[in-house]
């Protein structure tokens, strides 16, 4: 994971959202990271560790190879997505992970807004019925919160399970999707 972004330019923007702060980062290909938190500094540090070897640039007005204007547009789209979860397909992604993670993340994007699946159900859906724990690992490694809706994966007993960005945020996302 550390060298996946070596040599890339990654432009990012931190915004306020209904879940606290959101950092949206993109490469020339698309959004590579959406991180949730309470502190801009913590979010930037997490981005730095996730994109080791990349040249990080805070989004400025104007444009460039990764398009600061495109970063601002992507950040606005992610914030809007939190208000209207049906807009997920409108965000172009630069998704980097193992083949297994990619398969899991693709399956997560197929979970309809307002619905949930258990880790076991996701495992079965991708043809690995005994891989529920690996599904949980792929969910926690998800670099693109909300756009790849790992918050829609719950425990087999119907409990919330875990969430990389906090159970309170997961509950809030699920509740907001129920009202759409």
Secondary structure as UniProt FT lines:
FT   TURN            2..7
FT   STRAND          9..17
FT   TURN            18..19
FT   STRAND          20..26
FT   STRAND          31..37
FT   HELIX           40..50
FT   TURN            51..53
FT   STRAND          55..58
FT   HELIX           68..83
FT   HELIX           85..90
FT   HELIX           99..109
FT   TURN            113..114
FT   STRAND          117..118
FT   HELIX           119..125
FT   TURN            126..127
FT   TURN            129..130
FT   HELIX           132..140
FT   TURN            145..147
FT   HELIX           150..152
FT   STRAND          153..154
FT   TURN            156..157
FT   TURN            164..165
FT   HELIX           167..178
//
